[in-house]
């Protein structure tokens, strides 16, 4: 590996054969100061412990992080990019870091306070500013865990929630479920990260003027449904069943200087009361806008994000981690790894791994329909 990064991916019928193929693609590796990333499709969720054991034995690298996804992505040494869905597959990346450059946060169902305290001496010396994390979408405390990790550790979080039609294992040293796990990166680990929304606004920012829990009753002192109908246009307004999976609510993030927002599903419409029900609690005074999800909007925003990242980079890219939403990928961007290949088109070839998540993590927030790209420089 010679102080750099290397990545590999493969599919097959048995976890052991797929793992061996990935290792063969990686070639000789250096274990010193190395961190491994491993993502598997949910066909191999029950085999993740055995896969990690084989990786440790073959490479001598003890520190691995990763999780399971309904789909995964990666690039190999030849530059071949792939997105695997509904088949057994593994995507790996191994990176060389500065000496004593990271600490693992093992998967636990409880909070993060004790794990941060265990690394307190290291943190004072190495000043970590970033954590790459994986979370269990079933845990109702996940948002609270993330906020505490960000606040108490003064960390910027990057990652995603596991996605699977079965078990949801994570690995960070050991394999576990139900919690938040990952790796703390020392302050001298050079990174650049960007977030791409999969939806684009279809109207201006509004203000919620009456609400209860996740029910939006009034927007701009008018029935919420009246405002919604005007925004989506006459064709969709005639048959509101057509908005499912196409039109979403978006909640602006207070204090964001980039116009960032959280996209949330519309889960109900009450035509008699004129109310909207969304997949998030809201309050009077909150901002709201409506967005649409389509291929052209997603590609345009992805390319915008990649070009902004390109302008910020002043050195070679050593490796990359891409976490995208399970509602993106082939279903939105098209076949033949079209989404991941946009990264290559704008930034060139470099080792890359990643997975399609049940929620994407950036800062201390869980997004939906987004893609989060992290570059190691």
HURA-V608292 format. One line per field, one symbol per residue. ss: DSSP state (~ for helix, > for strand, _ for the rest). A space follows every 50 residues. Layout:
ss->???
This chain:
ss->____>>>>>>>___~~~~~~~~~~~~_______>>>>>>>>~~~~~~~~~ ~~~~~~~~~____>>>>>>_>>>>>_____>>>>>___>>>>>>>>____ _>>>>_______~~~~~~_~~~~~~~___>>>>>>______~~~~~~~~~ ~~~__>>>>>>________>>>__>>___>>>>>>_____>>>>>>>__> >____>>>>>>>__>>>>>__>>~~~~~~~~~_~~~~~_~~~~___>>>> >>________>>>>_>>>>>____>>>>________>>>>>>__~~~~~~ ~~~~~~~~~~~~______>>>>>>>____~~~~____~~~~~~~~~~___ >>>>>>>__>>>>_>>>__>>>>>>>_
